[in-house]
Amino acid sequence: MKISTLARLSSLVLLLMLAALAVSVIGSLMQLDKSFRNNTHYQHYTLDIQNRIEQPTQRYLSSGDANELAQAEKGIKTALDGNDNMLWLDDGIRRPIEESLSRLQTEVLPELRAAGKLAEPQALLINNERELAYGLNSLNEYALQAPSEPEQQRLALHYLRLGSQLLSELHHLTLLRQSYFARLDNDTLRSIEQHLQQMHTTAESIHSLKPLGLYTITEADPMAELMGWDTVQNRVELGEEPRTQIYTLVSRYPKELQNAGKLGQLKQQGQQLAGSALLDLKQALEQVEQSVNASYQATLDNTYWILGISVLLLLLIGSLMGLLLNRLAALISMTCHVISQLAAGDLNGHIHFNSRFDEAQSLGQALAKLQLYFKQLISEIGQQTVQLAALQARATDSSALIEDVAQQQQRQTTDSAAQMLQLTNSYQDVANSAGHTSTATLRVQQQVQQSNDHIIQTSHYAQQLSEEAGRTESSIEQLRLDTLAIGEVLTVIHGFAEQTNLLALNAAIEAARAGNAGRGFAVVADEVRNLANNTAQSAEQIQAIINKLNDASLTASNCIETQKTLVDATVTAIQEARESVHAIDNAITEIADMNAMIATATEQQSQTTAHIQTTIDLSASLAGDAANEANNNRHLALELENISHSLNRMISRFSQEKAGEGRK
């Protein structure tokens, strides 16, 4: 059996176990996460049912608000849709929830609508009792207003006594009514019916009493009086209305009690039906909760089992690998002991590993071969040591001869190097002179180039000056044409002034003919004539200025033409100078190129000479190195002799018996 095979198998099993553990843990965590999410969904679902169905239903039964019923209906529909989307639940669990919600939707909601039409069935009875109390109060006030006659006073006392009796019975009726609607039992209903019969008897007694003779007179209708209609005033007995009201209310109370009892029973039935349906829904939700908790607990238990089994398997594999490592440590320790014996010179020890591992057997065979190889190596080293001593003697003689030849070559190379140094210095002087000449030529070329740049710039300026002179001449010509146009306009203005003067003169003549009536017009005509004269004078002044401006423009145009001619001549001269400088620049460039060629050739010769000198120096150096190496060879020969002696001493550590066994 091989250790590597066991190691690979152990590693493979460990990797498989780790992979299985990772897969199991990940699967368990996913199942736990799924259970947790299911629990969260259940909590949200339960909270939605409580907030959207149970609470609105209870508030609707308490208040009769239709909005609460609509909210509950919407909540039931939403819960049904959510139940269809709860795919994480089994059908057996979702079906009871769906049946409970469907029952709420199809059976309970209609009952709730019927039961909620009257939020408080006792409202009509309470209103009846309140109106009856108001009627009794009015009856007491009516009795207190009785006349002072004895018969009327007795009748009033009778009214007060019956009213007080009926009020006491009304109070007792109120208590019975509250008790009945709190429990809706038949015994209390029968008590109420008996009490109503007694109250009906009392109400009939009040209604059958004679009136006290207290009347109120209705006012006549003002509109009827105005129209002339019949305005008979009517008398109304004050006790008639409260007596009739009391009798009517008491007679109507049993019918209202019957209707209120039916509404109460409907409401109670609706409450019971809703409570039963909600209780079924809660029980179904509790089953969901139990299922979710059971799934979560089962997943958690599976996770613990997987972790425990994985840990046990890991411990088992770790123990096996520890045992394998102990075996390997023992094998390595035995190998170290054998190698130590070989290092100490013991080549006769017996090498054997008592192990079932193939690697241990291979290692023992390899160490035995190494032991045999050492024996053969010692024998061969002894033979080579003898040959090494002979070679050492021959190397010593050869080193002495090489050292003499190298010293002679070094002296001749030193003389050649001194002569080449003088030749190199002369070439270097020529190269330096050529370099200086090239530098001076380059400076002259740069100055010529700068002069050429200045001439080009001056030429550009002269061209710009010529162009500006042309534009100035065009502007002056345009100015002259504009002044001529202004002169023509002034001619027209002068004509207008003459016509205006004639018109003013005619107006003055006409004003003189008109006498006093045309005096004002004559003043205006004089002002117009003066204005025309001033306009004519101003036009003449402007014409004189324009004539002067035309003369000045003509003179300036002639001067600019002369300047333009001179500028053109200057540009031509600058161009010729530029061409001359360019020719000089070309000549200097050729001189610089020739100097550069001379300097390059001289530099190349200097470099060649320097290279020859370097070669000679290198030869001299190599000759010195050869002499040194010859000396080193002599020293090496001595060291070879020392090594030979050392090898002999090392071989002497092994006995002749060991060497003989190695030769065998």
Summary of the structure (lengths in Angstrom):
residues: 664
radius of gyration: 71.3
end to end distance: 34.9
largest distance: 185.8
contacts: 1905
relative contact order: 0.07
helix: 90%
strand: 1%
